[in-house]
Amino acid sequence: MDISRRLGTLVVCAVPAIIGGGIIYGIFGDYVPVFIYEALLILVAGALVSR
């Protein structure tokens, strides 16, 4: 996978991070679940990019 495709994958993963973080905060009303959600997204994005 070339560098432009890797960067594109990271950009695509940024959209669920922003929108999903707001939804998770709206549901739970606390930042701890948001940090857990963001950490899981970072792990998934890292796994996708490292392939």
C-alpha positions as CSV (number, residue, x, y, z in Angstrom):
1,M,0.0,0.0,0.0
2,D,1.5,3.3,-1.0
3,I,1.7,6.4,1.2
4,S,-1.3,8.2,-0.4
5,R,-3.6,5.3,0.1
6,R,-2.5,5.0,3.8
7,L,-3.2,8.7,4.3
8,G,-6.5,8.3,2.7
9,T,-7.4,5.5,5.0
10,L,-6.5,7.7,8.0
11,V,-8.7,10.5,6.7
12,V,-11.6,8.2,6.2
13,C,-11.1,6.9,9.8
14,A,-11.1,10.5,11.1
15,V,-14.8,11.0,10.2
16,P,-16.1,8.3,12.5
17,A,-13.8,9.6,15.2
18,I,-15.3,13.1,15.1
19,I,-19.0,12.2,14.5
20,G,-18.9,9.0,16.7
21,G,-17.2,10.8,19.5
22,G,-20.0,13.3,19.7
23,I,-22.6,10.6,19.6
24,I,-20.9,8.6,22.3
25,Y,-20.6,11.8,24.5
26,G,-24.3,12.5,23.8
27,I,-25.3,9.1,24.9
28,F,-23.1,8.7,28.0
29,G,-22.5,12.4,29.0
30,D,-18.9,11.6,30.0
31,Y,-15.5,11.7,28.4
32,V,-14.3,8.3,29.6
33,P,-16.4,6.3,27.0
34,V,-15.3,8.7,24.3
35,F,-11.6,8.1,25.1
36,I,-12.3,4.3,25.0
37,Y,-14.1,4.7,21.6
38,E,-11.2,6.8,20.2
39,A,-8.6,4.3,21.4
40,L,-10.4,1.5,19.7
41,L,-10.6,3.5,16.5
42,I,-6.9,4.2,16.7
43,L,-6.1,0.5,17.0
44,V,-8.4,-0.3,14.0
45,A,-6.9,2.4,11.9
46,G,-3.4,1.4,12.8
47,A,-4.2,-2.2,11.9
48,L,-5.6,-1.1,8.5
49,V,-2.7,1.1,7.7
50,S,0.0,-1.4,8.7
51,R,-1.3,-4.1,6.4
